[in-house]
Amino acid sequence: MHADMYLYTERHRAAELRAEATRWRLLRDRRRELPPRWAAGVTALGWTMVSAGLRLISLPQRPSGTVPRFGDHH
């Protein structure tokens, strides 16, 4: 078999294997009634943003119009 044809067939085979693995993963998650895997990452990102927002709110506020200068330790 020519090298180009071998590479083409291996790429096609790899794509079929990835698609089959995705189908099985989705079926397994549906059976467990779990949200998709990416949902956990989105939830974690959301809580991280909430946490950062709460930290920003709790920072001491400087009077408007003042610019912090290097060396200010107030």
Predicted model as a PDB file, atoms N, CA, C, CB and O in Angstrom, pLDDT in the B-factor column:
MODEL        1                                                                  
ATOM      1  N   MET A   1       0.848  -1.171   0.000  1.00 70.00           N  
ATOM      2  CA  MET A   1       0.000   0.000   0.000  1.00 70.00           C  
ATOM      3  C   MET A   1       0.894   1.236   0.000  1.00 70.00           C  
ATOM      4  CB  MET A   1      -0.965  -0.003   1.221  1.00 70.00           C  
ATOM      5  O   MET A   1       1.896   1.297   0.713  1.00 70.00           O  
ATOM      6  N   HIS A   2       0.514   2.210  -0.809  1.00 78.00           N  
ATOM      7  CA  HIS A   2       1.267   3.448  -0.896  1.00 78.00           C  
ATOM      8  C   HIS A   2       1.187   4.198   0.434  1.00 78.00           C  
ATOM      9  CB  HIS A   2       0.739   4.325  -2.052  1.00 78.00           C  
ATOM     10  O   HIS A   2       0.169   4.124   1.122  1.00 78.00           O  
ATOM     11  N   ALA A   3       2.239   4.913   0.798  1.00 79.00           N  
ATOM     12  CA  ALA A   3       2.305   5.599   2.092  1.00 79.00           C  
ATOM     13  C   ALA A   3       1.179   6.625   2.257  1.00 79.00           C  
ATOM     14  CB  ALA A   3       3.660   6.288   2.249  1.00 79.00           C  
ATOM     15  O   ALA A   3       0.612   6.747   3.342  1.00 79.00           O  
ATOM     16  N   ASP A   4       0.856   7.355   1.203  1.00 84.00           N  
ATOM     17  CA  ASP A   4      -0.232   8.332   1.295  1.00 84.00           C  
ATOM     18  C   ASP A   4      -1.576   7.660   1.548  1.00 84.00           C  
ATOM     19  CB  ASP A   4      -0.304   9.163   0.020  1.00 84.00           C  
ATOM     20  O   ASP A   4      -2.391   8.152   2.329  1.00 84.00           O  
ATOM     21  N   MET A   5      -1.798   6.533   0.881  1.00 88.00           N  
ATOM     22  CA  MET A   5      -3.057   5.814   1.058  1.00 88.00           C  
ATOM     23  C   MET A   5      -3.136   5.232   2.472  1.00 88.00           C  
ATOM     24  CB  MET A   5      -3.197   4.692   0.001  1.00 88.00           C  
ATOM     25  O   MET A   5      -4.197   5.244   3.095  1.00 88.00           O  
ATOM     26  N   TYR A   6      -2.024   4.730   2.965  1.00 85.00           N  
ATOM     27  CA  TYR A   6      -1.988   4.192   4.330  1.00 85.00           C  
ATOM     28  C   TYR A   6      -2.328   5.289   5.338  1.00 85.00           C  
ATOM     29  CB  TYR A   6      -0.596   3.584   4.644  1.00 85.00           C  
ATOM     30  O   TYR A   6      -3.115   5.059   6.256  1.00 85.00           O  
ATOM     31  N   LEU A   7      -1.748   6.469   5.179  1.00 87.00           N  
ATOM     32  CA  LEU A   7      -2.022   7.588   6.073  1.00 87.00           C  
ATOM     33  C   LEU A   7      -3.490   7.984   5.998  1.00 87.00           C  
ATOM     34  CB  LEU A   7      -1.128   8.787   5.728  1.00 87.00           C  
ATOM     35  O   LEU A   7      -4.111   8.254   7.027  1.00 87.00           O  
ATOM     36  N   TYR A   8      -4.051   8.023   4.795  1.00 87.00           N  
ATOM     37  CA  TYR A   8      -5.456   8.379   4.623  1.00 87.00           C  
ATOM     38  C   TYR A   8      -6.358   7.379   5.346  1.00 87.00           C  
ATOM     39  CB  TYR A   8      -5.816   8.439   3.129  1.00 87.00           C  
ATOM     40  O   TYR A   8      -7.281   7.770   6.061  1.00 87.00           O  
ATOM     41  N   THR A   9      -6.085   6.094   5.155  1.00 91.00           N  
ATOM     42  CA  THR A   9      -6.938   5.078   5.796  1.00 91.00           C  
ATOM     43  C   THR A   9      -6.801   5.115   7.315  1.00 91.00           C  
ATOM     44  CB  THR A   9      -6.583   3.674   5.276  1.00 91.00           C  
ATOM     45  O   THR A   9      -7.788   4.903   8.019  1.00 91.00           O  
ATOM     46  N   GLU A  10      -5.613   5.376   7.835  1.00 90.00           N  
ATOM     47  CA  GLU A  10      -5.431   5.462   9.287  1.00 90.00           C  
ATOM     48  C   GLU A  10      -6.168   6.672   9.867  1.00 90.00           C  
ATOM     49  CB  GLU A  10      -3.933   5.542   9.633  1.00 90.00           C  
ATOM     50  O   GLU A  10      -6.748   6.588  10.949  1.00 90.00           O  
ATOM     51  N   ARG A  11      -6.143   7.787   9.148  1.00 89.00           N  
ATOM     52  CA  ARG A  11      -6.896   8.966   9.607  1.00 89.00           C  
ATOM     53  C   ARG A  11      -8.393   8.679   9.630  1.00 89.00           C  
ATOM     54  CB  ARG A  11      -6.607  10.181   8.701  1.00 89.00           C  
ATOM     55  O   ARG A  11      -9.089   9.054  10.573  1.00 89.00           O  
ATOM     56  N   HIS A  12      -8.876   8.021   8.605  1.00 92.00           N  
ATOM     57  CA  HIS A  12     -10.295   7.666   8.534  1.00 92.00           C  
ATOM     58  C   HIS A  12     -10.660   6.716   9.676  1.00 92.00           C  
ATOM     59  CB  HIS A  12     -10.627   7.019   7.167  1.00 92.00           C  
ATOM     60  O   HIS A  12     -11.697   6.881  10.320  1.00 92.00           O  
ATOM     61  N   ARG A  13      -9.823   5.742   9.919  1.00 90.00           N  
ATOM     62  CA  ARG A  13     -10.061   4.778  11.000  1.00 90.00           C  
ATOM     63  C   ARG A  13     -10.064   5.487  12.354  1.00 90.00           C  
ATOM     64  CB  ARG A  13      -8.986   3.662  10.982  1.00 90.00           C  
ATOM     65  O   ARG A  13     -10.909   5.194  13.200  1.00 90.00           O  
ATOM     66  N   ALA A  14      -9.125   6.419  12.569  1.00 92.00           N  
ATOM     67  CA  ALA A  14      -9.059   7.160  13.832  1.00 92.00           C  
ATOM     68  C   ALA A  14     -10.318   8.001  14.028  1.00 92.00           C  
ATOM     69  CB  ALA A  14      -7.808   8.060  13.866  1.00 92.00           C  
ATOM     70  O   ALA A  14     -10.839   8.086  15.141  1.00 92.00           O  
ATOM     71  N   ALA A  15     -10.807   8.618  12.962  1.00 92.00           N  
ATOM     72  CA  ALA A  15     -12.038   9.418  13.060  1.00 92.00           C  
ATOM     73  C   ALA A  15     -13.227   8.535  13.419  1.00 92.00           C  
ATOM     74  CB  ALA A  15     -12.312  10.159  11.734  1.00 92.00           C  
ATOM     75  O   ALA A  15     -14.071   8.930  14.223  1.00 92.00           O  
ATOM     76  N   GLU A  16     -13.300   7.340  12.827  1.00 93.00           N  
ATOM     77  CA  GLU A  16     -14.386   6.411  13.163  1.00 93.00           C  
ATOM     78  C   GLU A  16     -14.300   5.975  14.618  1.00 93.00           C  
ATOM     79  CB  GLU A  16     -14.348   5.182  12.244  1.00 93.00           C  
ATOM     80  O   GLU A  16     -15.324   5.885  15.295  1.00 93.00           O  
ATOM     81  N   LEU A  17     -13.100   5.702  15.107  1.00 91.00           N  
ATOM     82  CA  LEU A  17     -12.933   5.282  16.503  1.00 91.00           C  
ATOM     83  C   LEU A  17     -13.320   6.402  17.469  1.00 91.00           C  
ATOM     84  CB  LEU A  17     -11.481   4.847  16.760  1.00 91.00           C  
ATOM     85  O   LEU A  17     -13.956   6.147  18.492  1.00 91.00           O  
ATOM     86  N   ARG A  18     -12.938   7.646  17.148  1.00 91.00           N  
ATOM     87  CA  ARG A  18     -13.327   8.772  18.001  1.00 91.00           C  
ATOM     88  C   ARG A  18     -14.839   8.939  18.033  1.00 91.00           C  
ATOM     89  CB  ARG A  18     -12.668  10.065  17.515  1.00 91.00           C  
ATOM     90  O   ARG A  18     -15.418   9.172  19.094  1.00 91.00           O  
ATOM     91  N   ALA A  19     -15.480   8.821  16.873  1.00 93.00           N  
ATOM     92  CA  ALA A  19     -16.936   8.954  16.811  1.00 93.00           C  
ATOM     93  C   ALA A  19     -17.621   7.851  17.621  1.00 93.00           C  
ATOM     94  CB  ALA A  19     -17.417   8.914  15.348  1.00 93.00           C  
ATOM     95  O   ALA A  19     -18.590   8.118  18.332  1.00 93.00           O  
ATOM     96  N   GLU A  20     -17.135   6.644  17.522  1.00 92.00           N  
ATOM     97  CA  GLU A  20     -17.703   5.528  18.285  1.00 92.00           C  
ATOM     98  C   GLU A  20     -17.513   5.732  19.780  1.00 92.00           C  
ATOM     99  CB  GLU A  20     -17.066   4.204  17.854  1.00 92.00           C  
ATOM    100  O   GLU A  20     -18.424   5.464  20.563  1.00 92.00           O  
ATOM    101  N   ALA A  21     -16.335   6.204  20.186  1.00 91.00           N  
ATOM    102  CA  ALA A  21     -16.092   6.469  21.608  1.00 91.00           C  
ATOM    103  C   ALA A  21     -17.018   7.568  22.122  1.00 91.00           C  
ATOM    104  CB  ALA A  21     -14.622   6.864  21.838  1.00 91.00           C  
ATOM    105  O   ALA A  21     -17.512   7.486  23.247  1.00 91.00           O  
ATOM    106  N   THR A  22     -17.250   8.578  21.319  1.00 90.00           N  
ATOM    107  CA  THR A  22     -18.160   9.658  21.711  1.00 90.00           C  
ATOM    108  C   THR A  22     -19.570   9.129  21.873  1.00 90.00           C  
ATOM    109  CB  THR A  22     -18.137  10.794  20.677  1.00 90.00           C  
ATOM    110  O   THR A  22     -20.254   9.477  22.836  1.00 90.00           O  
ATOM    111  N   ARG A  23     -20.020   8.287  20.941  1.00 90.00           N  
ATOM    112  CA  ARG A  23     -21.365   7.705  21.051  1.00 90.00           C  
ATOM    113  C   ARG A  23     -21.510   6.900  22.335  1.00 90.00           C  
ATOM    114  CB  ARG A  23     -21.667   6.814  19.837  1.00 90.00           C  
ATOM    115  O   ARG A  23     -22.520   7.025  23.027  1.00 90.00           O  
ATOM    116  N   TRP A  24     -20.518   6.077  22.665  1.00 87.00           N  
ATOM    117  CA  TRP A  24     -20.582   5.268  23.884  1.00 87.00           C  
ATOM    118  C   TRP A  24     -20.557   6.149  25.124  1.00 87.00           C  
ATOM    119  CB  TRP A  24     -19.421   4.268  23.926  1.00 87.00           C  
ATOM    120  O   TRP A  24     -21.279   5.879  26.084  1.00 87.00           O  
ATOM    121  N   ARG A  25     -19.736   7.201  25.122  1.00 85.00           N  
ATOM    122  CA  ARG A  25     -19.647   8.102  26.272  1.00 85.00           C  
ATOM    123  C   ARG A  25     -20.976   8.803  26.513  1.00 85.00           C  
ATOM    124  CB  ARG A  25     -18.534   9.137  26.060  1.00 85.00           C  
ATOM    125  O   ARG A  25     -21.433   8.905  27.652  1.00 85.00           O  
ATOM    126  N   LEU A  26     -21.595   9.288  25.440  1.00 84.00           N  
ATOM    127  CA  LEU A  26     -22.886   9.961  25.578  1.00 84.00           C  
ATOM    128  C   LEU A  26     -23.960   8.997  26.067  1.00 84.00           C  
ATOM    129  CB  LEU A  26     -23.308  10.583  24.245  1.00 84.00           C  
ATOM    130  O   LEU A  26     -24.780   9.360  26.910  1.00 84.00           O  
ATOM    131  N   LEU A  27     -23.962   7.782  25.549  1.00 83.00           N  
ATOM    132  CA  LEU A  27     -24.922   6.777  25.980  1.00 83.00           C  
ATOM    133  C   LEU A  27     -24.729   6.448  27.456  1.00 83.00           C  
ATOM    134  CB  LEU A  27     -24.791   5.510  25.130  1.00 83.00           C  
ATOM    135  O   LEU A  27     -25.701   6.340  28.203  1.00 83.00           O  
ATOM    136  N   ARG A  28     -23.485   6.290  27.873  1.00 78.00           N  
ATOM    137  CA  ARG A  28     -23.193   5.984  29.279  1.00 78.00           C  
ATOM    138  C   ARG A  28     -23.652   7.126  30.185  1.00 78.00           C  
ATOM    139  CB  ARG A  28     -21.681   5.723  29.475  1.00 78.00           C  
ATOM    140  O   ARG A  28     -24.261   6.880  31.226  1.00 78.00           O  
ATOM    141  N   ASP A  29     -23.369   8.365  29.802  1.00 72.00           N  
ATOM    142  CA  ASP A  29     -23.770   9.509  30.614  1.00 72.00           C  
ATOM    143  C   ASP A  29     -25.288   9.640  30.670  1.00 72.00           C  
ATOM    144  CB  ASP A  29     -23.151  10.792  30.064  1.00 72.00           C  
ATOM    145  O   ASP A  29     -25.835  10.019  31.706  1.00 72.00           O  
ATOM    146  N   ARG A  30     -25.973   9.334  29.576  1.00 72.00           N  
ATOM    147  CA  ARG A  30     -27.433   9.395  29.573  1.00 72.00           C  
ATOM    148  C   ARG A  30     -28.015   8.351  30.512  1.00 72.00           C  
ATOM    149  CB  ARG A  30     -27.979   9.196  28.156  1.00 72.00           C  
ATOM    150  O   ARG A  30     -29.000   8.610  31.203  1.00 72.00           O  
ATOM    151  N   ARG A  31     -27.404   7.165  30.535  1.00 68.00           N  
ATOM    152  CA  ARG A  31     -27.887   6.106  31.418  1.00 68.00           C  
ATOM    153  C   ARG A  31     -27.723   6.501  32.872  1.00 68.00           C  
ATOM    154  CB  ARG A  31     -27.150   4.797  31.144  1.00 68.00           C  
ATOM    155  O   ARG A  31     -28.578   6.194  33.703  1.00 68.00           O  
ATOM    156  N   ARG A  32     -26.648   7.170  33.179  1.00 68.00           N  
ATOM    157  CA  ARG A  32     -26.403   7.606  34.559  1.00 68.00           C  
ATOM    158  C   ARG A  32     -27.177   8.873  34.897  1.00 68.00           C  
ATOM    159  CB  ARG A  32     -24.913   7.839  34.783  1.00 68.00           C  
ATOM    160  O   ARG A  32     -27.201   9.308  36.048  1.00 68.00           O  
ATOM    161  N   GLU A  33     -27.807   9.460  33.887  1.00 65.00           N  
ATOM    162  CA  GLU A  33     -28.536  10.710  34.034  1.00 65.00           C  
ATOM    163  C   GLU A  33     -27.641  11.810  34.585  1.00 65.00           C  
ATOM    164  CB  GLU A  33     -29.742  10.515  34.938  1.00 65.00           C  
ATOM    165  O   GLU A  33     -28.033  12.573  35.468  1.00 65.00           O  
ATOM    166  N   LEU A  34     -26.435  11.871  34.046  1.00 58.00           N  
ATOM    167  CA  LEU A  34     -25.481  12.904  34.425  1.00 58.00           C  
ATOM    168  C   LEU A  34     -25.464  13.989  33.360  1.00 58.00           C  
ATOM    169  CB  LEU A  34     -24.067  12.308  34.623  1.00 58.00           C  
ATOM    170  O   LEU A  34     -25.744  13.714  32.193  1.00 58.00           O  
ATOM    171  N   PRO A  35     -25.139  15.220  33.747  1.00 64.00           N  
ATOM    172  CA  PRO A  35     -24.969  16.253  32.720  1.00 64.00           C  
ATOM    173  C   PRO A  35     -23.725  15.939  31.888  1.00 64.00           C  
ATOM    174  CB  PRO A  35     -24.857  17.672  33.366  1.00 64.00           C  
ATOM    175  O   PRO A  35     -22.872  15.164  32.320  1.00 64.00           O  
ATOM    176  N   PRO A  36     -23.618  16.526  30.720  1.00 66.00           N  
ATOM    177  CA  PRO A  36     -22.416  16.294  29.905  1.00 66.00           C  
ATOM    178  C   PRO A  36     -21.154  16.689  30.669  1.00 66.00           C  
ATOM    179  CB  PRO A  36     -22.500  17.084  28.581  1.00 66.00           C  
ATOM    180  O   PRO A  36     -21.207  17.493  31.599  1.00 66.00           O  
ATOM    181  N   ARG A  37     -20.034  16.122  30.273  1.00 68.00           N  
ATOM    182  CA  ARG A  37     -18.764  16.360  30.977  1.00 68.00           C  
ATOM    183  C   ARG A  37     -18.399  17.838  31.029  1.00 68.00           C  
ATOM    184  CB  ARG A  37     -17.641  15.585  30.306  1.00 68.00           C  
ATOM    185  O   ARG A  37     -17.830  18.293  32.021  1.00 68.00           O  
ATOM    186  N   TRP A  38     -18.713  18.595  29.986  1.00 67.00           N  
ATOM    187  CA  TRP A  38     -18.340  20.011  29.967  1.00 67.00           C  
ATOM    188  C   TRP A  38     -19.145  20.812  30.970  1.00 67.00           C  
ATOM    189  CB  TRP A  38     -18.529  20.591  28.575  1.00 67.00           C  
ATOM    190  O   TRP A  38     -18.723  21.903  31.352  1.00 67.00           O  
ATOM    191  N   ALA A  39     -20.301  20.306  31.414  1.00 71.00           N  
ATOM    192  CA  ALA A  39     -21.143  21.064  32.344  1.00 71.00           C  
ATOM    193  C   ALA A  39     -20.423  21.294  33.672  1.00 71.00           C  
ATOM    194  CB  ALA A  39     -22.472  20.330  32.585  1.00 71.00           C  
ATOM    195  O   ALA A  39     -20.588  22.346  34.289  1.00 71.00           O  
ATOM    196  N   ALA A  40     -19.629  20.324  34.115  1.00 73.00           N  
ATOM    197  CA  ALA A  40     -18.890  20.490  35.374  1.00 73.00           C  
ATOM    198  C   ALA A  40     -17.887  21.626  35.248  1.00 73.00           C  
ATOM    199  CB  ALA A  40     -18.167  19.180  35.765  1.00 73.00           C  
ATOM    200  O   ALA A  40     -17.714  22.399  36.190  1.00 73.00           O  
ATOM    201  N   GLY A  41     -17.226  21.741  34.110  1.00 76.00           N  
ATOM    202  CA  GLY A  41     -16.271  22.825  33.900  1.00 76.00           C  
ATOM    203  C   GLY A  41     -16.948  24.179  33.857  1.00 76.00           C  
ATOM    204  O   GLY A  41     -16.414  25.161  34.374  1.00 76.00           O  
ATOM    205  N   VAL A  42     -18.130  24.240  33.237  1.00 74.00           N  
ATOM    206  CA  VAL A  42     -18.864  25.497  33.162  1.00 74.00           C  
ATOM    207  C   VAL A  42     -19.322  25.908  34.552  1.00 74.00           C  
ATOM    208  CB  VAL A  42     -20.068  25.375  32.209  1.00 74.00           C  
ATOM    209  O   VAL A  42     -19.245  27.083  34.911  1.00 74.00           O  
ATOM    210  N   THR A  43     -19.800  24.948  35.335  1.00 76.00           N  
ATOM    211  CA  THR A  43     -20.238  25.244  36.702  1.00 76.00           C  
ATOM    212  C   THR A  43     -19.068  25.733  37.539  1.00 76.00           C  
ATOM    213  CB  THR A  43     -20.874  24.002  37.353  1.00 76.00           C  
ATOM    214  O   THR A  43     -19.200  26.706  38.281  1.00 76.00           O  
ATOM    215  N   ALA A  44     -17.928  25.071  37.428  1.00 83.00           N  
ATOM    216  CA  ALA A  44     -16.746  25.488  38.188  1.00 83.00           C  
ATOM    217  C   ALA A  44     -16.307  26.892  37.780  1.00 83.00           C  
ATOM    218  CB  ALA A  44     -15.590  24.490  37.979  1.00 83.00           C  
ATOM    219  O   ALA A  44     -15.941  27.701  38.634  1.00 83.00           O  
ATOM    220  N   LEU A  45     -16.342  27.182  36.493  1.00 84.00           N  
ATOM    221  CA  LEU A  45     -15.974  28.513  36.020  1.00 84.00           C  
ATOM    222  C   LEU A  45     -16.936  29.562  36.567  1.00 84.00           C  
ATOM    223  CB  LEU A  45     -15.959  28.554  34.486  1.00 84.00           C  
ATOM    224  O   LEU A  45     -16.515  30.646  36.970  1.00 84.00           O  
ATOM    225  N   GLY A  46     -18.218  29.241  36.579  1.00 83.00           N  
ATOM    226  CA  GLY A  46     -19.206  30.167  37.110  1.00 83.00           C  
ATOM    227  C   GLY A  46     -18.967  30.491  38.568  1.00 83.00           C  
ATOM    228  O   GLY A  46     -19.040  31.654  38.964  1.00 83.00           O  
ATOM    229  N   TRP A  47     -18.677  29.469  39.385  1.00 84.00           N  
ATOM    230  CA  TRP A  47     -18.428  29.697  40.811  1.00 84.00           C  
ATOM    231  C   TRP A  47     -17.117  30.450  41.025  1.00 84.00           C  
ATOM    232  CB  TRP A  47     -18.399  28.361  41.570  1.00 84.00           C  
ATOM    233  O   TRP A  47     -17.001  31.232  41.968  1.00 84.00           O  
ATOM    234  N   THR A  48     -16.143  30.224  40.171  1.00 87.00           N  
ATOM    235  CA  THR A  48     -14.889  30.976  40.268  1.00 87.00           C  
ATOM    236  C   THR A  48     -15.133  32.447  39.990  1.00 87.00           C  
ATOM    237  CB  THR A  48     -13.840  30.419  39.292  1.00 87.00           C  
ATOM    238  O   THR A  48     -14.564  33.309  40.659  1.00 87.00           O  
ATOM    239  N   MET A  49     -15.978  32.741  39.003  1.00 87.00           N  
ATOM    240  CA  MET A  49     -16.291  34.133  38.694  1.00 87.00           C  
ATOM    241  C   MET A  49     -17.071  34.790  39.834  1.00 87.00           C  
ATOM    242  CB  MET A  49     -17.089  34.220  37.390  1.00 87.00           C  
ATOM    243  O   MET A  49     -16.839  35.958  40.145  1.00 87.00           O  
ATOM    244  N   VAL A  50     -17.988  34.058  40.454  1.00 87.00           N  
ATOM    245  CA  VAL A  50     -18.732  34.589  41.599  1.00 87.00           C  
ATOM    246  C   VAL A  50     -17.777  34.889  42.737  1.00 87.00           C  
ATOM    247  CB  VAL A  50     -19.823  33.597  42.059  1.00 87.00           C  
ATOM    248  O   VAL A  50     -17.860  35.948  43.360  1.00 87.00           O  
ATOM    249  N   SER A  51     -16.876  33.970  43.011  1.00 87.00           N  
ATOM    250  CA  SER A  51     -15.903  34.157  44.088  1.00 87.00           C  
ATOM    251  C   SER A  51     -15.027  35.379  43.830  1.00 87.00           C  
ATOM    252  CB  SER A  51     -15.028  32.908  44.242  1.00 87.00           C  
ATOM    253  O   SER A  51     -14.777  36.170  44.740  1.00 87.00           O  
ATOM    254  N   ALA A  52     -14.561  35.533  42.588  1.00 87.00           N  
ATOM    255  CA  ALA A  52     -13.729  36.695  42.253  1.00 87.00           C  
ATOM    256  C   ALA A  52     -14.525  37.991  42.404  1.00 87.00           C  
ATOM    257  CB  ALA A  52     -13.181  36.573  40.814  1.00 87.00           C  
ATOM    258  O   ALA A  52     -13.999  38.989  42.896  1.00 87.00           O  
ATOM    259  N   GLY A  53     -15.776  37.977  41.987  1.00 84.00           N  
ATOM    260  CA  GLY A  53     -16.613  39.164  42.131  1.00 84.00           C  
ATOM    261  C   GLY A  53     -16.817  39.540  43.584  1.00 84.00           C  
ATOM    262  O   GLY A  53     -16.771  40.721  43.929  1.00 84.00           O  
ATOM    263  N   LEU A  54     -17.041  38.559  44.441  1.00 82.00           N  
ATOM    264  CA  LEU A  54     -17.215  38.836  45.868  1.00 82.00           C  
ATOM    265  C   LEU A  54     -15.940  39.394  46.484  1.00 82.00           C  
ATOM    266  CB  LEU A  54     -17.640  37.569  46.608  1.00 82.00           C  
ATOM    267  O   LEU A  54     -15.993  40.269  47.348  1.00 82.00           O  
ATOM    268  N   ARG A  55     -14.795  38.887  46.040  1.00 82.00           N  
ATOM    269  CA  ARG A  55     -13.528  39.422  46.554  1.00 82.00           C  
ATOM    270  C   ARG A  55     -13.326  40.865  46.111  1.00 82.00           C  
ATOM    271  CB  ARG A  55     -12.348  38.557  46.084  1.00 82.00           C  
ATOM    272  O   ARG A  55     -12.842  41.691  46.884  1.00 82.00           O  
ATOM    273  N   LEU A  56     -13.695  41.171  44.872  1.00 81.00           N  
ATOM    274  CA  LEU A  56     -13.557  42.544  44.378  1.00 81.00           C  
ATOM    275  C   LEU A  56     -14.472  43.502  45.143  1.00 81.00           C  
ATOM    276  CB  LEU A  56     -13.871  42.606  42.874  1.00 81.00           C  
ATOM    277  O   LEU A  56     -14.084  44.632  45.438  1.00 81.00           O  
ATOM    278  N   ILE A  57     -15.668  43.055  45.459  1.00 78.00           N  
ATOM    279  CA  ILE A  57     -16.605  43.897  46.190  1.00 78.00           C  
ATOM    280  C   ILE A  57     -16.083  44.195  47.589  1.00 78.00           C  
ATOM    281  CB  ILE A  57     -17.978  43.227  46.267  1.00 78.00           C  
ATOM    282  O   ILE A  57     -16.287  45.292  48.110  1.00 78.00           O  
ATOM    283  N   SER A  58     -15.413  43.226  48.195  1.00 76.00           N  
ATOM    284  CA  SER A  58     -14.966  43.407  49.574  1.00 76.00           C  
ATOM    285  C   SER A  58     -13.662  44.196  49.692  1.00 76.00           C  
ATOM    286  CB  SER A  58     -14.795  42.066  50.226  1.00 76.00           C  
ATOM    287  O   SER A  58     -13.212  44.457  50.808  1.00 76.00           O  
ATOM    288  N   LEU A  59     -13.035  44.587  48.561  1.00 70.00           N  
ATOM    289  CA  LEU A  59     -11.822  45.393  48.619  1.00 70.00           C  
ATOM    290  C   LEU A  59     -12.153  46.784  49.151  1.00 70.00           C  
ATOM    291  CB  LEU A  59     -11.157  45.486  47.224  1.00 70.00           C  
ATOM    292  O   LEU A  59     -13.221  47.315  48.848  1.00 70.00           O  
ATOM    293  N   PRO A  60     -11.256  47.386  49.942  1.00 71.00           N  
ATOM    294  CA  PRO A  60     -11.516  48.738  50.418  1.00 71.00           C  
ATOM    295  C   PRO A  60     -11.581  49.714  49.249  1.00 71.00           C  
ATOM    296  CB  PRO A  60     -10.436  49.174  51.416  1.00 71.00           C  
ATOM    297  O   PRO A  60     -10.772  49.645  48.324  1.00 71.00           O  
ATOM    298  N   GLN A  61     -12.538  50.611  49.299  1.00 68.00           N  
ATOM    299  CA  GLN A  61     -12.732  51.575  48.223  1.00 68.00           C  
ATOM    300  C   GLN A  61     -11.895  52.822  48.474  1.00 68.00           C  
ATOM    301  CB  GLN A  61     -14.217  51.945  48.088  1.00 68.00           C  
ATOM    302  O   GLN A  61     -11.851  53.323  49.597  1.00 68.00           O  
ATOM    303  N   ARG A  62     -11.231  53.324  47.441  1.00 67.00           N  
ATOM    304  CA  ARG A  62     -10.463  54.567  47.526  1.00 67.00           C  
ATOM    305  C   ARG A  62     -11.376  55.717  47.125  1.00 67.00           C  
ATOM    306  CB  ARG A  62      -9.186  54.517  46.615  1.00 67.00           C  
ATOM    307  O   ARG A  62     -12.264  55.533  46.293  1.00 67.00           O  
ATOM    308  N   PRO A  63     -11.178  56.887  47.695  1.00 66.00           N  
ATOM    309  CA  PRO A  63     -11.977  58.033  47.263  1.00 66.00           C  
ATOM    310  C   PRO A  63     -11.771  58.291  45.776  1.00 66.00           C  
ATOM    311  CB  PRO A  63     -11.614  59.289  48.080  1.00 66.00           C  
ATOM    312  O   PRO A  63     -10.659  58.143  45.269  1.00 66.00           O  
ATOM    313  N   SER A  64     -12.831  58.673  45.076  1.00 66.00           N  
ATOM    314  CA  SER A  64     -12.709  58.901  43.636  1.00 66.00           C  
ATOM    315  C   SER A  64     -11.801  60.096  43.381  1.00 66.00           C  
ATOM    316  CB  SER A  64     -14.099  59.128  42.990  1.00 66.00           C  
ATOM    317  O   SER A  64     -11.786  61.047  44.163  1.00 66.00           O  
ATOM    318  N   GLY A  65     -11.066  60.050  42.316  1.00 65.00           N  
ATOM    319  CA  GLY A  65     -10.171  61.136  41.945  1.00 65.00           C  
ATOM    320  C   GLY A  65      -8.752  60.940  42.440  1.00 65.00           C  
ATOM    321  O   GLY A  65      -7.847  61.642  41.990  1.00 65.00           O  
ATOM    322  N   THR A  66      -8.531  60.006  43.353  1.00 65.00           N  
ATOM    323  CA  THR A  66      -7.168  59.775  43.834  1.00 65.00           C  
ATOM    324  C   THR A  66      -6.570  58.615  43.061  1.00 65.00           C  
ATOM    325  CB  THR A  66      -7.147  59.490  45.367  1.00 65.00           C  
ATOM    326  O   THR A  66      -7.234  57.618  42.776  1.00 65.00           O  
ATOM    327  N   VAL A  67      -5.331  58.768  42.739  1.00 64.00           N  
ATOM    328  CA  VAL A  67      -4.614  57.732  42.014  1.00 64.00           C  
ATOM    329  C   VAL A  67      -3.568  57.171  42.957  1.00 64.00           C  
ATOM    330  CB  VAL A  67      -3.964  58.284  40.695  1.00 64.00           C  
ATOM    331  O   VAL A  67      -2.759  57.930  43.490  1.00 64.00           O  
ATOM    332  N   PRO A  68      -3.560  55.867  43.180  1.00 63.00           N  
ATOM    333  CA  PRO A  68      -2.546  55.300  44.066  1.00 63.00           C  
ATOM    334  C   PRO A  68      -1.143  55.530  43.478  1.00 63.00           C  
ATOM    335  CB  PRO A  68      -2.803  53.781  44.286  1.00 63.00           C  
ATOM    336  O   PRO A  68      -0.903  55.269  42.299  1.00 63.00           O  
ATOM    337  N   ARG A  69      -0.240  56.016  44.307  1.00 66.00           N  
ATOM    338  CA  ARG A  69       1.127  56.254  43.871  1.00 66.00           C  
ATOM    339  C   ARG A  69       2.026  55.148  44.394  1.00 66.00           C  
ATOM    340  CB  ARG A  69       1.625  57.631  44.346  1.00 66.00           C  
ATOM    341  O   ARG A  69       1.727  54.494  45.393  1.00 66.00           O  
ATOM    342  N   PHE A  70       3.133  54.958  43.694  1.00 66.00           N  
ATOM    343  CA  PHE A  70       4.086  53.953  44.120  1.00 66.00           C  
ATOM    344  C   PHE A  70       4.577  54.315  45.510  1.00 66.00           C  
ATOM    345  CB  PHE A  70       5.266  53.835  43.121  1.00 66.00           C  
ATOM    346  O   PHE A  70       4.969  55.458  45.747  1.00 66.00           O  
ATOM    347  N   GLY A  71       4.563  53.380  46.415  1.00 64.00           N  
ATOM    348  CA  GLY A  71       5.029  53.624  47.769  1.00 64.00           C  
ATOM    349  C   GLY A  71       3.918  53.921  48.747  1.00 64.00           C  
ATOM    350  O   GLY A  71       4.164  53.964  49.952  1.00 64.00           O  
ATOM    351  N   ASP A  72       2.670  54.134  48.261  1.00 58.00           N  
ATOM    352  CA  ASP A  72       1.549  54.343  49.179  1.00 58.00           C  
ATOM    353  C   ASP A  72       1.252  53.047  49.896  1.00 58.00           C  
ATOM    354  CB  ASP A  72       0.292  54.854  48.429  1.00 58.00           C  
ATOM    355  O   ASP A  72       1.033  52.024  49.248  1.00 58.00           O  
ATOM    356  N   HIS A  73       1.238  53.063  51.186  1.00 59.00           N  
ATOM    357  CA  HIS A  73       0.970  51.852  51.956  1.00 59.00           C  
ATOM    358  C   HIS A  73      -0.219  52.082  52.884  1.00 59.00           C  
ATOM    359  CB  HIS A  73       2.218  51.428  52.768  1.00 59.00           C  
ATOM    360  O   HIS A  73      -0.173  51.661  54.040  1.00 59.00           O  
ATOM    361  N   HIS A  74      -1.256  52.721  52.429  1.00 55.00           N  
ATOM    362  CA  HIS A  74      -2.426  53.010  53.257  1.00 55.00           C  
ATOM    363  C   HIS A  74      -3.425  51.923  53.161  1.00 55.00           C  
ATOM    364  CB  HIS A  74      -3.060  54.310  52.870  1.00 55.00           C  
ATOM    365  O   HIS A  74      -4.479  51.995  53.793  1.00 55.00           O  
TER     366      HIS A  74                                                      
ENDMDL                                                                          
END                                                                             
